[in-house]
Amino acid sequence: MGQPSGTPRRALRILCIEDHPLDRQILARQLSESSVWDDCAFDIHFASTLGEAVMSVRTQEPDICIVDLYLPDSHGIETLHALRRILPHCAIVVVTADDDPGMLRHAIYANVQGYLVKGEYSAPALLRTLLAAWERAQLERQLAEATDQLRQSQAQYRALLEFLPDAVIMTDATGRILYLNAAAQELLGRSSGELVGEELTRPSGSTDYSTDLAIPQRDGRLRYAVMRLQRAIVSGQEVMIYFLHDVTERRRREQEQLERQRNDVLGMLASGIAHDINNLLSPILLGVQTLLRSASDERTRKVLGMIEQSARRGAELVRQVLSFARSQDIRREPIHPADLLREVVRSFRSILAPTIALVVNEPDPDIPPIIADRAQVLQALSNLVSNAADELHERGGTITLTAYRAMPDDPRLSARGLSDGAYVVFDVADSGDGIPTEILPTMFDPFVTTKPNRAGLGLYTVLTIVKRHRGTIDVESSAAGTRVSLFFPISQGPPVGKTAVLVVTPSATVRNLVTATLEDAGYTVLEAASPAEALATFIGNASSVDIVLADDADSVPFPLDKLRAMKELKPELRIILLCSLLERRSLAELEEKVVAAFLAKPFTDTMLLETLGMVQRSSHPPTV
């Protein structure tokens, strides 16, 4: 008889669990006869009960366990179950007098590696059974370890794929989807359950394929990805793996950058054009108004009025161009509240739902005008009306517009520290359900909205406009509706008293017209044609000059060092800068309290006097 192929190179430790002394002697003798194979040796230990065997394996686990099914403390198949629990990887060989085929079947199910019936086997048969059982147990152990490693590897592989930021889709050779990770499900807008098993059309061409994709979403939006395709062999199967890198955000940033560059170019172009046009329009407007004050002939006044109207239209056209080019200037002028309300009504009458009534309480005809930017105040009021209309969209209701004068003792003003001067109040009230209490403190914050598909910037824009006009906002809301009140300072004339103004501009025409306007209003005027001349004139008259009106007449801004020098000589000096395009000047001048106010060209005599009056009344530089 030849030596078994699986003969071990060391002594195998055998635990023999047998309670009958005679059977133990037979097993010991049969095992000793195996010494005919020099390379095979056994280290044999005996146990009479299952409990004794349990104590034995605690010190050293055997390679092979020979067990009788019927022991003093355990019987039948339960003996095998108990052994397998404490020896999960050990080779177990049953040696029993029970030759019932049913017991053999149960033993196989209990994962034993051998089954012998007492008295029906020889020593060589026992040896072959033991060695085969040991080999099988070794293979099963190795297979279990390899399976566990493979399972861990697959789990790590899947975890890696699941946490990849890029989308990964795996298909078979026919294009049927086998797997897609979480990033792919998010990018495609569909779940794994919806897509696994579906066919994916593979682009024609070579295996290594890369392209840009536009991926439609359920809501109609498009997302963009760069796709790379590779062939691979997974578990012996040819698969195609699609890697998709989401570039939607990158494309959005690139588009924004292109838009910014486009607007920068337009802004530079518009700035140059506006600068020249505004310098031409300023003397026209000032000259016409000077002539109107002295003209007595009706026909002459009519012609001058037509010229003034055309100049104003030209100035407005320039403003629209600058607005398109993202200009940041404010053009303050006197505006009657009733005119603003009428414009808001004209804008909304035809677009509000039939169930929404827009009511205007006609203002008192004696209400004074406000000094403000017409377009911005209209935008603020329109945003409030639009919000109210959204609130009433489903149930219908009434939106009420009111304008009235609030005096300095109004508690809403004193509560905000704005009791200096009078204000005109614009109320926008609706009959909706009111604003939730938890939203009220943050309703004017940017990106706060309760409406889907809204940016949440409408009320923030309202707040920004009001603050830039040195006003304030008050909100009252209840279950009966909401009222938002916007406070704008009223237009006031210049303070009474002698005030000296130094007018600095290289344009003799503008200088003469501004001087005439100021002198007619009671100001004392000094003139200079350049920044250097202005500084010299100011040094010689510092005690009497109260305001400097400096013109950015050329493409080079008025030197800030000259203005600082004047402020150092006289800290209480007020400086007003005339600009064609306010964004040409940094707001640092205001932050340093060098410039008290900006006045955008072209301007009328009323706007000039209003700005002077505002600067004289204000103890702090206005925010523009």
Secondary structure, DSSP 8 states (H G I E B T S, - for coil): ----TT--SS-EEEEEE---HHHHHHHHHHHHGGGGSTT--EEEEEESSHHHHHHHHHH---SEEEE-SEETTEETHHHHHHHHHH-TTSEEEEEES---HHHHHHHHHTT-SEEEETTS--HHHHHHHHHHHHHHHHHHHHHHHHHHHHHHHHHHHHHHHHH-SSEEEEEETT-BEEEE-HHHHHHHTS-HHHHTT-B----SS-SSEEEEEEEE-TTS-EEEEEEEEEEEEETTEEEEEEEEEE-HHHHHHHHHHHHHHHHHHHHHHHHHHHHHHHHHHHHHHHHHHHHHHH---HHHHHHHHHHHHHHHHHHHHHHHHHHHTT------EEE-HHHHHHHHHHHHTTTS-TTEEEEEE---TT---EEE-HHHHHHHHHHHHHHHHHHTTTT-EEEEEEEEEE-TT-HHHHTTT--SS-EEEEEEEE-S----TTTGGGTTSTT--SSTT--S-HHHHHHHHHHHTT-EEEEEEETTEEEEEEEEEB-----SS--EEEEE-S-HHHHHHHHHHHHHTT-EEEEESSHHHHHHHHHHHTTTEEEEEEE--SSS---HHHHHHHHHH-TT-EEEEEESSGGGS-THHHHTT---EEEESS--HHHHHHHHHHHHH-SS----
